[in-house]
Amino acid sequence: MQTPRLFLTSAALVGSLFMVGCNREPEVIHAGPADTQAADLAKAKPVTLPPSIVASRAYRCKDNSLIYLDFMSDQTTAIFRSTKGGEPVRLNAPEPGKPFVAPGYNLTGSGSTVTFSGPGKGSQSCKA
């Protein structure tokens, strides 16, 4: 009967050795180097995203020409193009509901009918 008692004693001794090696404190793991910009980012101003396009329309004007307009989500910016994919001209309004203007350009409205005037063209009604 010595063998079972010896076995139990040696098992208890081995088990206690394993427990001595265990650290009951949580292990802290740091992934990568320290963030050197954390303080600067905490002081930075919030970022404002640029306005997105809410409507993109092609309009046929009284003189039978086409104009292309993109209306932005800030409600104070419209992008004008005289041809599809042409050079964009940014038109700005001082506040929502006011005419969109740029040097030589004037645009009133943003729905299915607008009034537009551009360089070399008088004011005319245009329909989407």
PABA-882762 format. One record per atom (N, C-alpha, C, CB): residue number from 1; residue in one letter; atom name; x, y, z. Coordinates in nm, 2 decimals. Glycine has a CB too. Layout:
BEGIN
   i aa at   east  north     up
 NUM  A CA      X      Y      Z
...
***
This chain:
BEGIN
   i aa at   east  north     up
   1  M  N   0.08  -0.12   0.00
   1  M CA   0.00   0.00   0.00
   1  M  C   0.08   0.13   0.00
   1  M CB  -0.09   0.00   0.12
   2  Q  N   0.21   0.11  -0.01
   2  Q CA   0.30   0.22  -0.01
   2  Q  C   0.29   0.30  -0.14
   2  Q CB   0.45   0.18   0.02
   3  T  N   0.27   0.23  -0.25
   3  T CA   0.27   0.29  -0.38
   3  T  C   0.16   0.39  -0.40
   3  T CB   0.25   0.18  -0.49
   4  P  N   0.03   0.37  -0.36
   4  P CA  -0.07   0.47  -0.37
   4  P  C  -0.04   0.59  -0.29
   4  P CB  -0.21   0.42  -0.34
   5  R  N   0.01   0.57  -0.16
   5  R CA   0.04   0.69  -0.08
   5  R  C   0.16   0.77  -0.14
   5  R CB   0.08   0.64   0.06
   6  L  N   0.26   0.70  -0.19
   6  L CA   0.37   0.77  -0.25
   6  L  C   0.32   0.85  -0.38
   6  L CB   0.48   0.67  -0.29
   7  F  N   0.24   0.78  -0.46
   7  F CA   0.18   0.85  -0.58
   7  F  C   0.10   0.97  -0.54
   7  F CB   0.09   0.75  -0.65
   8  L  N   0.02   0.97  -0.44
   8  L CA  -0.06   1.08  -0.40
   8  L  C   0.03   1.19  -0.35
   8  L CB  -0.16   1.04  -0.29
   9  T  N   0.13   1.16  -0.27
   9  T CA   0.22   1.26  -0.22
   9  T  C   0.30   1.33  -0.33
   9  T CB   0.32   1.19  -0.12
  10  S  N   0.35   1.25  -0.43
  10  S CA   0.42   1.31  -0.54
  10  S  C   0.33   1.39  -0.63
  10  S CB   0.49   1.20  -0.62
  11  A  N   0.21   1.35  -0.64
  11  A CA   0.11   1.43  -0.72
  11  A  C   0.08   1.56  -0.66
  11  A CB  -0.02   1.35  -0.75
  12  A  N   0.07   1.56  -0.52
  12  A CA   0.04   1.68  -0.45
  12  A  C   0.16   1.78  -0.46
  12  A CB   0.01   1.65  -0.31
  13  L  N   0.28   1.72  -0.45
  13  L CA   0.41   1.80  -0.46
  13  L  C   0.42   1.86  -0.60
  13  L CB   0.53   1.71  -0.43
  14  V  N   0.39   1.79  -0.71
  14  V CA   0.40   1.84  -0.84
  14  V  C   0.30   1.95  -0.86
  14  V CB   0.39   1.72  -0.95
  15  G  N   0.18   1.92  -0.82
  15  G CA   0.07   2.02  -0.83
  15  G  C   0.10   2.15  -0.76
  15  G CB  -0.06   1.97  -0.77
  16  S  N   0.16   2.14  -0.64
  16  S CA   0.20   2.27  -0.57
  16  S  C   0.31   2.34  -0.64
  16  S CB   0.24   2.23  -0.42
  17  L  N   0.40   2.27  -0.70
  17  L CA   0.51   2.33  -0.78
  17  L  C   0.45   2.41  -0.90
  17  L CB   0.61   2.23  -0.83
  18  F  N   0.35   2.35  -0.97
  18  F CA   0.28   2.43  -1.08
  18  F  C   0.21   2.55  -1.03
  18  F CB   0.18   2.33  -1.15
  19  M  N   0.15   2.55  -0.91
  19  M CA   0.08   2.66  -0.86
  19  M  C   0.17   2.77  -0.81
  19  M CB  -0.01   2.62  -0.74
  20  V  N   0.29   2.74  -0.77
  20  V CA   0.39   2.84  -0.73
  20  V  C   0.43   2.92  -0.86
  20  V CB   0.52   2.77  -0.67
  21  G  N   0.44   2.86  -0.97
  21  G CA   0.48   2.92  -1.09
  21  G  C   0.37   3.01  -1.15
  21  G CB   0.52   2.82  -1.20
  22  C  N   0.25   3.01  -1.10
  22  C CA   0.14   3.09  -1.16
  22  C  C   0.14   3.23  -1.09
  22  C CB   0.00   3.02  -1.13
  23  N  N   0.13   3.32  -1.18
  23  N CA   0.12   3.46  -1.13
  23  N  C  -0.03   3.50  -1.14
  23  N CB   0.20   3.56  -1.22
  24  R  N  -0.09   3.54  -1.03
  24  R CA  -0.23   3.57  -1.03
  24  R  C  -0.26   3.72  -1.08
  24  R CB  -0.28   3.56  -0.89
  25  E  N  -0.16   3.79  -1.11
  25  E CA  -0.18   3.93  -1.16
  25  E  C  -0.21   3.92  -1.31
  25  E CB  -0.05   4.02  -1.14
  26  P  N  -0.30   4.01  -1.37
  26  P CA  -0.33   4.01  -1.51
  26  P  C  -0.20   4.05  -1.59
  26  P CB  -0.44   4.10  -1.54
  27  E  N  -0.19   3.98  -1.70
  27  E CA  -0.07   4.02  -1.79
  27  E  C  -0.11   4.13  -1.88
  27  E CB  -0.03   3.89  -1.87
  28  V  N  -0.03   4.23  -1.89
  28  V CA  -0.05   4.35  -1.98
  28  V  C   0.03   4.33  -2.10
  28  V CB  -0.02   4.48  -1.90
  29  I  N  -0.03   4.33  -2.22
  29  I CA   0.04   4.32  -2.34
  29  I  C   0.03   4.45  -2.42
  29  I CB  -0.03   4.20  -2.43
  30  H  N   0.14   4.50  -2.46
  30  H CA   0.15   4.62  -2.54
  30  H  C   0.17   4.59  -2.69
  30  H CB   0.26   4.72  -2.49
  31  A  N   0.08   4.63  -2.77
  31  A CA   0.09   4.60  -2.92
  31  A  C   0.16   4.72  -2.99
  31  A CB  -0.05   4.56  -2.98
  32  G  N   0.27   4.70  -3.03
  32  G CA   0.34   4.80  -3.11
  32  G  C   0.40   4.91  -3.02
  32  G CB   0.25   4.87  -3.21
  33  P  N   0.47   5.01  -3.08
  33  P CA   0.53   5.12  -3.01
  33  P  C   0.42   5.21  -2.95
  33  P CB   0.63   5.19  -3.10
  34  A  N   0.47   5.29  -2.86
  34  A CA   0.37   5.39  -2.79
  34  A  C   0.33   5.49  -2.90
  34  A CB   0.44   5.46  -2.67
  35  D  N   0.21   5.54  -2.88
  35  D CA   0.15   5.64  -2.97
  35  D  C   0.21   5.78  -2.94
  35  D CB   0.00   5.65  -2.96
  36  T  N   0.30   5.82  -3.03
  36  T CA   0.37   5.95  -3.01
  36  T  C   0.28   6.07  -3.04
  36  T CB   0.50   5.96  -3.09
  37  Q  N   0.17   6.05  -3.11
  37  Q CA   0.08   6.16  -3.15
  37  Q  C  -0.04   6.17  -3.07
  37  Q CB   0.05   6.15  -3.30
  38  A  N  -0.06   6.09  -2.97
  38  A CA  -0.18   6.09  -2.89
  38  A  C  -0.22   6.22  -2.83
  38  A CB  -0.17   5.98  -2.78
  39  A  N  -0.12   6.29  -2.78
  39  A CA  -0.15   6.42  -2.71
  39  A  C  -0.19   6.52  -2.82
  39  A CB  -0.02   6.47  -2.64
  40  D  N  -0.12   6.52  -2.93
  40  D CA  -0.15   6.62  -3.04
  40  D  C  -0.29   6.59  -3.10
  40  D CB  -0.05   6.61  -3.15
  41  L  N  -0.33   6.46  -3.11
  41  L CA  -0.46   6.43  -3.16
  41  L  C  -0.57   6.47  -3.07
  41  L CB  -0.47   6.28  -3.20
  42  A  N  -0.54   6.46  -2.94
  42  A CA  -0.64   6.49  -2.84
  42  A  C  -0.67   6.64  -2.84
  42  A CB  -0.59   6.45  -2.70
  43  K  N  -0.57   6.73  -2.88
  43  K CA  -0.59   6.87  -2.89
  43  K  C  -0.65   6.92  -3.02
  43  K CB  -0.46   6.94  -2.86
  44  A  N  -0.65   6.83  -3.12
  44  A CA  -0.69   6.87  -3.26
  44  A  C  -0.83   6.90  -3.27
  44  A CB  -0.66   6.76  -3.36
  45  K  N  -0.87   7.00  -3.36
  45  K CA  -1.00   7.03  -3.38
  45  K  C  -1.08   6.92  -3.45
  45  K CB  -1.01   7.16  -3.47
  46  P  N  -1.21   6.91  -3.43
  46  P CA  -1.28   6.80  -3.50
  46  P  C  -1.28   6.82  -3.65
  46  P CB  -1.43   6.79  -3.45
  47  V  N  -1.28   6.71  -3.72
  47  V CA  -1.27   6.72  -3.87
  47  V  C  -1.42   6.73  -3.93
  47  V CB  -1.20   6.59  -3.93
  48  T  N  -1.43   6.82  -4.02
  48  T CA  -1.56   6.83  -4.09
  48  T  C  -1.55   6.77  -4.23
  48  T CB  -1.61   6.98  -4.10
  49  L  N  -1.63   6.68  -4.26
  49  L CA  -1.63   6.62  -4.39
  49  L  C  -1.68   6.71  -4.50
  49  L CB  -1.71   6.49  -4.39
  50  P  N  -1.63   6.70  -4.62
  50  P CA  -1.68   6.79  -4.73
  50  P  C  -1.83   6.74  -4.76
  50  P CB  -1.59   6.78  -4.85
  51  P  N  -1.90   6.84  -4.82
  51  P CA  -2.04   6.80  -4.85
  51  P  C  -2.05   6.69  -4.96
  51  P CB  -2.12   6.92  -4.90
  52  S  N  -2.15   6.61  -4.95
  52  S CA  -2.17   6.51  -5.05
  52  S  C  -2.28   6.55  -5.15
  52  S CB  -2.21   6.37  -4.99
  53  I  N  -2.28   6.48  -5.27
  53  I CA  -2.38   6.52  -5.37
  53  I  C  -2.52   6.46  -5.33
  53  I CB  -2.34   6.46  -5.51
  54  V  N  -2.62   6.54  -5.32
  54  V CA  -2.76   6.49  -5.29
  54  V  C  -2.84   6.48  -5.41
  54  V CB  -2.82   6.58  -5.19
  55  A  N  -2.81   6.55  -5.52
  55  A CA  -2.89   6.54  -5.64
  55  A  C  -2.79   6.58  -5.76
  55  A CB  -3.01   6.64  -5.64
  56  S  N  -2.80   6.50  -5.87
  56  S CA  -2.73   6.53  -5.99
  56  S  C  -2.82   6.53  -6.10
  56  S CB  -2.61   6.42  -6.00
  57  R  N  -2.84   6.64  -6.17
  57  R CA  -2.94   6.65  -6.27
  57  R  C  -2.89   6.71  -6.40
  57  R CB  -3.06   6.73  -6.22
  58  A  N  -2.94   6.67  -6.51
  58  A CA  -2.92   6.74  -6.64
  58  A  C  -3.04   6.82  -6.67
  58  A CB  -2.89   6.63  -6.76
  59  Y  N  -3.02   6.95  -6.72
  59  Y CA  -3.13   7.04  -6.75
  59  Y  C  -3.13   7.08  -6.89
  59  Y CB  -3.13   7.16  -6.65
  60  R  N  -3.25   7.09  -6.96
  60  R CA  -3.26   7.14  -7.09
  60  R  C  -3.31   7.29  -7.08
  60  R CB  -3.36   7.05  -7.18
  61  C  N  -3.23   7.38  -7.13
  61  C CA  -3.27   7.52  -7.12
  61  C  C  -3.35   7.57  -7.24
  61  C CB  -3.14   7.61  -7.11
  62  K  N  -3.40   7.69  -7.23
  62  K CA  -3.48   7.75  -7.34
  62  K  C  -3.41   7.76  -7.47
  62  K CB  -3.53   7.89  -7.29
  63  D  N  -3.28   7.78  -7.47
  63  D CA  -3.21   7.79  -7.60
  63  D  C  -3.17   7.65  -7.65
  63  D CB  -3.08   7.88  -7.58
  64  N  N  -3.22   7.55  -7.59
  64  N CA  -3.20   7.41  -7.63
  64  N  C  -3.07   7.35  -7.59
  64  N CB  -3.22   7.39  -7.78
  65  S  N  -2.99   7.42  -7.50
  65  S CA  -2.87   7.38  -7.46
  65  S  C  -2.89   7.29  -7.33
  65  S CB  -2.77   7.49  -7.42
  66  L  N  -2.79   7.21  -7.30
  66  L CA  -2.79   7.12  -7.18
  66  L  C  -2.69   7.18  -7.08
  66  L CB  -2.76   6.98  -7.21
  67  I  N  -2.73   7.18  -6.95
  67  I CA  -2.64   7.21  -6.84
  67  I  C  -2.65   7.09  -6.74
  67  I CB  -2.67   7.34  -6.78
  68  Y  N  -2.54   7.07  -6.67
  68  Y CA  -2.54   6.96  -6.57
  68  Y  C  -2.51   7.02  -6.44
  68  Y CB  -2.43   6.86  -6.61
  69  L  N  -2.59   6.99  -6.34
  69  L CA  -2.57   7.05  -6.20
  69  L  C  -2.57   6.94  -6.10
  69  L CB  -2.69   7.15  -6.17
  70  D  N  -2.48   6.95  -6.00
  70  D CA  -2.47   6.87  -5.89
  70  D  C  -2.50   6.95  -5.77
  70  D CB  -2.33   6.79  -5.87
  71  F  N  -2.60   6.92  -5.69
  71  F CA  -2.64   6.99  -5.57
  71  F  C  -2.58   6.92  -5.45
  71  F CB  -2.79   7.01  -5.56
  72  M  N  -2.51   7.00  -5.36
  72  M CA  -2.44   6.94  -5.25
  72  M  C  -2.53   6.94  -5.12
  72  M CB  -2.31   7.01  -5.23
  73  S  N  -2.49   6.86  -5.02
  73  S CA  -2.56   6.84  -4.90
  73  S  C  -2.56   6.96  -4.81
  73  S CB  -2.51   6.72  -4.82
  74  D  N  -2.46   7.05  -4.83
  74  D CA  -2.46   7.17  -4.74
  74  D  C  -2.56   7.27  -4.78
  74  D CB  -2.32   7.23  -4.74
  75  Q  N  -2.63   7.25  -4.89
  75  Q CA  -2.74   7.34  -4.95
  75  Q  C  -2.69   7.48  -4.98
  75  Q CB  -2.85   7.35  -4.85
  76  T  N  -2.56   7.50  -4.99
  76  T CA  -2.50   7.63  -5.03
  76  T  C  -2.40   7.61  -5.14
  76  T CB  -2.43   7.70  -4.91
  77  T  N  -2.39   7.49  -5.20
  77  T CA  -2.29   7.47  -5.30
  77  T  C  -2.36   7.39  -5.42
  77  T CB  -2.17   7.39  -5.25
  78  A  N  -2.34   7.43  -5.54
  78  A CA  -2.38   7.36  -5.66
  78  A  C  -2.26   7.36  -5.75
  78  A CB  -2.50   7.43  -5.73
  79  I  N  -2.24   7.25  -5.82
  79  I CA  -2.13   7.23  -5.92
  79  I  C  -2.20   7.23  -6.06
  79  I CB  -2.05   7.10  -5.90
  80  F  N  -2.15   7.33  -6.14
  80  F CA  -2.20   7.34  -6.28
  80  F  C  -2.11   7.29  -6.38
  80  F CB  -2.23   7.49  -6.31
  81  R  N  -2.16   7.22  -6.48
  81  R CA  -2.08   7.17  -6.60
  81  R  C  -2.16   7.20  -6.72
  81  R CB  -2.04   7.02  -6.59
  82  S  N  -2.09   7.25  -6.83
  82  S CA  -2.16   7.28  -6.95
  82  S  C  -2.17   7.16  -7.04
  82  S CB  -2.09   7.40  -7.03
  83  T  N  -2.08   7.06  -7.02
  83  T CA  -2.09   6.93  -7.09
  83  T  C  -2.08   6.82  -6.98
  83  T CB  -1.98   6.92  -7.20
  84  K  N  -2.13   6.71  -7.02
  84  K CA  -2.12   6.59  -6.93
  84  K  C  -1.98   6.56  -6.91
  84  K CB  -2.20   6.47  -6.98
  85  G  N  -1.93   6.56  -6.78
  85  G CA  -1.79   6.53  -6.75
  85  G  C  -1.70   6.64  -6.78
  85  G CB  -1.75   6.41  -6.83
  86  G  N  -1.76   6.76  -6.81
  86  G CA  -1.68   6.88  -6.84
  86  G  C  -1.61   6.94  -6.72
  86  G CB  -1.76   6.98  -6.91
  87  E  N  -1.55   7.05  -6.74
  87  E CA  -1.48   7.13  -6.63
  87  E  C  -1.58   7.18  -6.53
  87  E CB  -1.40   7.25  -6.69
  88  P  N  -1.57   7.15  -6.40
  88  P CA  -1.66   7.19  -6.30
  88  P  C  -1.64   7.34  -6.26
  88  P CB  -1.66   7.10  -6.18
  89  V  N  -1.75   7.41  -6.24
  89  V CA  -1.75   7.54  -6.18
  89  V  C  -1.83   7.54  -6.05
  89  V CB  -1.81   7.65  -6.29
  90  R  N  -1.77   7.58  -5.95
  90  R CA  -1.83   7.58  -5.82
  90  R  C  -1.91   7.71  -5.80
  90  R CB  -1.73   7.56  -5.70
  91  L  N  -2.04   7.69  -5.77
  91  L CA  -2.13   7.80  -5.74
  91  L  C  -2.17   7.80  -5.60
  91  L CB  -2.26   7.79  -5.83
  92  N  N  -2.16   7.91  -5.53
  92  N CA  -2.19   7.91  -5.39
  92  N  C  -2.31   8.01  -5.36
  92  N CB  -2.07   7.96  -5.31
  93  A  N  -2.39   7.98  -5.26
  93  A CA  -2.49   8.06  -5.21
  93  A  C  -2.45   8.11  -5.07
  93  A CB  -2.63   7.99  -5.20
  94  P  N  -2.48   8.23  -5.03
  94  P CA  -2.45   8.28  -4.90
  94  P  C  -2.52   8.20  -4.79
  94  P CB  -2.48   8.43  -4.89
  95  E  N  -2.64   8.15  -4.81
  95  E CA  -2.71   8.07  -4.72
  95  E  C  -2.81   7.99  -4.80
  95  E CB  -2.79   8.16  -4.61
  96  P  N  -2.86   7.88  -4.74
  96  P CA  -2.96   7.79  -4.81
  96  P  C  -3.08   7.87  -4.86
  96  P CB  -3.00   7.68  -4.72
  97  G  N  -3.12   7.85  -4.98
  97  G CA  -3.24   7.91  -5.04
  97  G  C  -3.20   8.04  -5.12
  97  G CB  -3.33   7.95  -4.93
  98  K  N  -3.08   8.09  -5.11
  98  K CA  -3.04   8.21  -5.19
  98  K  C  -2.98   8.16  -5.32
  98  K CB  -2.94   8.29  -5.11
  99  P  N  -2.97   8.25  -5.42
  99  P CA  -2.91   8.21  -5.55
  99  P  C  -2.76   8.16  -5.53
  99  P CB  -2.92   8.32  -5.65
 100  F  N  -2.73   8.06  -5.62
 100  F CA  -2.59   8.02  -5.63
 100  F  C  -2.52   8.11  -5.73
 100  F CB  -2.58   7.86  -5.67
 101  V  N  -2.40   8.16  -5.69
 101  V CA  -2.33   8.25  -5.78
 101  V  C  -2.18   8.22  -5.78
 101  V CB  -2.35   8.40  -5.73
 102  A  N  -2.12   8.26  -5.89
 102  A CA  -1.98   8.26  -5.91
 102  A  C  -1.95   8.37  -6.02
 102  A CB  -1.92   8.11  -5.96
 103  P  N  -1.83   8.42  -6.03
 103  P CA  -1.81   8.52  -6.13
 103  P  C  -1.86   8.48  -6.27
 103  P CB  -1.66   8.56  -6.14
 104  G  N  -1.96   8.56  -6.32
 104  G CA  -2.02   8.54  -6.45
 104  G  C  -2.14   8.44  -6.45
 104  G CB  -1.92   8.49  -6.54
 105  Y  N  -2.17   8.37  -6.33
 105  Y CA  -2.27   8.27  -6.32
 105  Y  C  -2.38   8.31  -6.22
 105  Y CB  -2.21   8.13  -6.29
 106  N  N  -2.50   8.27  -6.24
 106  N CA  -2.61   8.29  -6.14
 106  N  C  -2.71   8.18  -6.16
 106  N CB  -2.68   8.43  -6.16
 107  L  N  -2.74   8.11  -6.05
 107  L CA  -2.84   8.00  -6.06
 107  L  C  -2.94   8.01  -5.95
 107  L CB  -2.76   7.86  -6.05
 108  T  N  -3.06   8.01  -5.98
 108  T CA  -3.17   8.02  -5.88
 108  T  C  -3.25   7.89  -5.89
 108  T CB  -3.26   8.14  -5.91
 109  G  N  -3.28   7.83  -5.78
 109  G CA  -3.35   7.71  -5.77
 109  G  C  -3.26   7.58  -5.76
 109  G CB  -3.45   7.69  -5.89
 110  S  N  -3.33   7.47  -5.72
 110  S CA  -3.25   7.35  -5.72
 110  S  C  -3.34   7.23  -5.74
 110  S CB  -3.19   7.33  -5.58
 111  G  N  -3.47   7.25  -5.78
 111  G CA  -3.56   7.14  -5.81
 111  G  C  -3.56   7.10  -5.96
 111  G CB  -3.70   7.18  -5.77
 112  S  N  -3.68   7.07  -6.01
 112  S CA  -3.69   7.03  -6.15
 112  S  C  -3.68   7.15  -6.24
 112  S CB  -3.82   6.96  -6.17
 113  T  N  -3.70   7.27  -6.20
 113  T CA  -3.69   7.39  -6.28
 113  T  C  -3.59   7.49  -6.21
 113  T CB  -3.83   7.46  -6.31
 114  V  N  -3.49   7.54  -6.29
 114  V CA  -3.40   7.64  -6.24
 114  V  C  -3.39   7.75  -6.34
 114  V CB  -3.26   7.57  -6.21
 115  T  N  -3.34   7.86  -6.29
 115  T CA  -3.31   7.98  -6.38
 115  T  C  -3.16   8.00  -6.37
 115  T CB  -3.39   8.11  -6.33
 116  F  N  -3.10   7.99  -6.49
 116  F CA  -2.96   7.99  -6.50
 116  F  C  -2.91   8.10  -6.60
 116  F CB  -2.91   7.86  -6.55
 117  S  N  -2.80   8.17  -6.56
 117  S CA  -2.73   8.26  -6.65
 117  S  C  -2.58   8.23  -6.64
 117  S CB  -2.76   8.41  -6.62
 118  G  N  -2.51   8.23  -6.75
 118  G CA  -2.37   8.21  -6.75
 118  G  C  -2.30   8.30  -6.85
 118  G CB  -2.34   8.06  -6.79
 119  P  N  -2.17   8.29  -6.86
 119  P CA  -2.09   8.38  -6.95
 119  P  C  -2.15   8.38  -7.09
 119  P CB  -1.94   8.35  -6.94
 120  G  N  -2.18   8.49  -7.14
 120  G CA  -2.23   8.50  -7.28
 120  G  C  -2.37   8.46  -7.30
 120  G CB  -2.14   8.41  -7.37
 121  K  N  -2.44   8.42  -7.19
 121  K CA  -2.58   8.38  -7.21
 121  K  C  -2.67   8.46  -7.11
 121  K CB  -2.60   8.22  -7.18
 122  G  N  -2.78   8.50  -7.15
 122  G CA  -2.87   8.57  -7.06
 122  G  C  -2.94   8.47  -6.97
 122  G CB  -2.98   8.65  -7.14
 123  S  N  -3.02   8.52  -6.88
 123  S CA  -3.10   8.44  -6.79
 123  S  C  -3.21   8.36  -6.86
 123  S CB  -3.16   8.53  -6.68
 124  Q  N  -3.21   8.23  -6.84
 124  Q CA  -3.31   8.15  -6.90
 124  Q  C  -3.36   8.04  -6.81
 124  Q CB  -3.25   8.09  -7.03
 125  S  N  -3.48   7.99  -6.83
 125  S CA  -3.54   7.88  -6.76
 125  S  C  -3.49   7.75  -6.81
 125  S CB  -3.69   7.89  -6.76
 126  C  N  -3.46   7.66  -6.72
 126  C CA  -3.41   7.52  -6.76
 126  C  C  -3.49   7.42  -6.68
 126  C CB  -3.26   7.51  -6.73
 127  K  N  -3.52   7.31  -6.75
 127  K CA  -3.60   7.20  -6.68
 127  K  C  -3.52   7.07  -6.69
 127  K CB  -3.74   7.18  -6.76
 128  A  N  -3.54   7.00  -6.57
 128  A CA  -3.47   6.87  -6.56
 128  A  C  -3.54   6.76  -6.64
 128  A CB  -3.47   6.82  -6.42
***
